[in-house]
Amino acid sequence: MRNFNRRMMMSMTLGLGISSLVRPAFAGLSRVSMDRSGAAIQGYDSRAYWTAGEPMPGSEDHVVRWKDADWRFATAEEAAQFKAAPASFAPKFGGFCTRAMSLKKIVDGDPEVWRIYEGSLYLFARPVGRKHFDKGEAKMIAAAQAHWDTLS
């Protein structure tokens, strides 16, 4: 069991290392975190954080195309509201992890790990990122924004 855990950890570390080398090269292709189907933020409804107060999967029946990604919504009304003001409801940093971005890394955010702060939606890869955010929101946002601005 010990060797299995060690091997697993080495594989994960190698995978993360490779993804951190590869992702910046592709950062210019999309400024939105997408799944393989092209759905932004793994197909979650970015309006639901405000309307339902929790993450909710969107539907393929209610899609808005924005920033070369398909944004899915639970209802036609939410899709229309997003379409009218997408920057107001899309997560900051394209849905990539805010904490990772503040550490000059590009990691997809998990739509289940989020926070709304001063009217903006922020996603995190893991709950620990959100915990760090809660200890100093403005500082983390400033660091994330500084790195985000360097990406093409």
N, C-alpha and C positions, 0 to 999 in steps of 0.2 A: 504494500500500500504506500509506503514512504517513497519508493522509486516512482510510482505512478504519479503521485502528487508533485514530485520534483520535475518529472518529465512534462507534466501538464503545465506547470508554472513556466518552464523554459520555453515551451511552445507558445504560450500566451505572450510572453515577453518578446519573443522573436516576431510574432505576428503584429504586436503593437508597434515594435520598432520599424518594421517594414511599412505598415500603414502610415506611420508618421512621416516616412520618407516619401511615400507615393502620393499621399493626399495633397500636400502643398503644390505639387506639379499640376494637379487637376483643379486647384482652387479657383482658377480663372474661368473654368468651364461652367461652374454653377456656384452661385452664392447662396444656394438653398440646400439644406440637408434633405436628401431624397432616398427613397428605397429603390430597389431594382426596377420597379414598374414606373418610376418617375413621379410617385406621389410624395408631396412635401410632408415633412414630419411624420413619416410612416403612415400616412393616410388619416391622421387624426384631424378633427375639426378644430381649427385654431380659434373659432368664435366661442366654442363651448366653455373655454376657461372663464369667460365672462358671463355667459348666459346660464350655464349649468353649474359653474363653480368647480368643475372637475373635467379631466380629460375624457373625451368621447371619440370613438372612431367615426370618421366621416363615411359617406356613402358614394359609391361610383355613380349614383344617379344625380348628384349635386356637385359638380366639379367646376372650378374656376381656374383657368390657365393664367399664371402670373409668374414672371421671372423664370420662364422655361420649366416650370414645374406644375403639376396638377395638385391643386389644393382641394381637398374633399370636405364636404359639410354634411351634417345630419339632415338639414332641411334646405329647401329652396330659398327661404327667407334669410337664413344665415349666409348662404352663398351670395345672395344679392347684397347683403350688408358688407361682406368682405370685398366684393367686386367694386363697391362704391368707395372704399377706403382701405385697400389691402395693407398698406404700410402701418395702419393703426392696429391691425389685428394679427399680422404675421409676427412670429417670435423674432426677437432681436438676434442679430448675428446669424440670420438665415436658418435658425433652428439648430445650429451647432451648439455644443456645450459651452455655456458662458464661462465656467471656471477654466476649462481647458483652453479656451480662447485667451483668457487672461494670463495663462502660462505659455502663450505663444504656440499652442497646439490646436489642431483641428480634429475634433472628435464629434461624431453625430450625437445630438441630444436625444434623450429618452423622453417622449411626450408624457410619460407617467411621472416624471420628476421635473417639477416646474415651480415657478413663482411669478406672481404679478407684482411688480414694483413700480411705483409712480406711473401707473397706467400702461406699462409695457410688459410683455410676456417674455420670460427668460426660461430656457430649457437647460437641463444638466444631464450629463451622462449617467451619474450615480447620485444617490442621496447625500453622500459626503460633499459633493460639489455644492449642493443647495445649503448644507450646513455652513460651509465656508462663506457662501454668499450672505447668509443671514447675519454673519458677524461683521460684515463690512461691504454692504451693497455698492455704494458709490465708488469705493476704491477698486473693487473687482470689475465693475462696469467700465471704469476709465481705462484699466489695463487691457480689458478685452477689446474695447473700442480702438485703442492704440494699435493693437495687433491686427484687428479687422481692417483698419484703414491701410495697412501695408500690403494686403492681399490684392491681387489683380483679378 
